Amino acid sequence: MEIAPQVFENNRSNIAGLAEAQPANAKGDNSLGQESFLRLMTTQLKFQDPFDPLDNQAMVAQLAQFSSVAGISEMNQSLTDIASMLGNNRLSDAKEWIGHSVLVPGNFAVANKDGEYTGEFELNQASENLSIDLLNEAGEIVMFAELGSQEAGPIQFNFDSKNAAGQPQDLGRLRVRVNGGSVSDLATWVPVASVQTSEGNGPPILVTPIGNVLPAEALRIG
């Protein structure tokens, strides 16, 4: 009796049919999730060659690779969440600066709640006739101080602005001009009115009458 040998064929037409079943304008997700990966592996096992089945080590390697990629994706999402939380915490900390004043580099000064224009600078060398002017937007001197002879070193200034009734007077933003000496590191105290968020979980922005200031730009807080 003759026994006809069994012939197993790799039915590639079925695999081709999977591609043919997709519409020409089909759009899919570029990412491979866990469910899609398992479906793909099941299809691969279903249509594998019985005489050359998928090696167990290769299958384990694929599973390990997918687990690694999935783990990295989850880790990236976790890092994004942590960055967002840190950004919110930085904003919460910066809000505590509202109502305070910060010392920032620059030559523009504004009045605090008591009508005082304050700041400081470094006098690079001794001066015999040092003076400071505060000028308005039109370039007019609205206040000035004669400091006379001064040794080299840090100099602080404080202009007290009051009206006829002795009440604090806000004269707006004034430009600081130092005469009679070489100076550097000019900085003024400005009040923090509010705090804004920046894009991309960046540092918060301090809003002041002379413009926006980053916390890292503040030399001191008072």
HELIX and SHEET records of a PDB file:
HELIX    1   1 ARG A   12  GLU A   20  1                                   9    
HELIX    2   2 GLN A   34  LYS A   46  1                                  13    
HELIX    3   3 ASN A   56  LYS A   95  1                                  40    
HELIX    4   4 GLU A  199  ASN A  201  5                                   3    
HELIX    5   5 PRO A  215  GLU A  217  5                                   3    
SHEET    1   A 5 GLY A 153  ASP A 160  0                                        
SHEET    2   A 5 GLU A 116  LEU A 123 -1                                        
SHEET    3   A 5 VAL A 183  PRO A 191 -1                                        
SHEET    4   A 5 SER A 101  PRO A 105 -1                                        
SHEET    5   A 5 ARG A 220  ILE A 221 -1                                        
SHEET    1   B 4 PHE A 108  ALA A 109  0                                        
SHEET    2   B 4 LEU A 174  ASN A 179 -1                                        
SHEET    3   B 4 SER A 127  LEU A 135 -1                                        
SHEET    4   B 4 ILE A 141  GLN A 150 -1                                        
SHEET    1   C 3 SER A 194  GLN A 196  0                                        
SHEET    2   C 3 ILE A 205  THR A 208 -1                                        
SHEET    3   C 3 GLY A 211  VAL A 213 -1                                        
END                                                                             
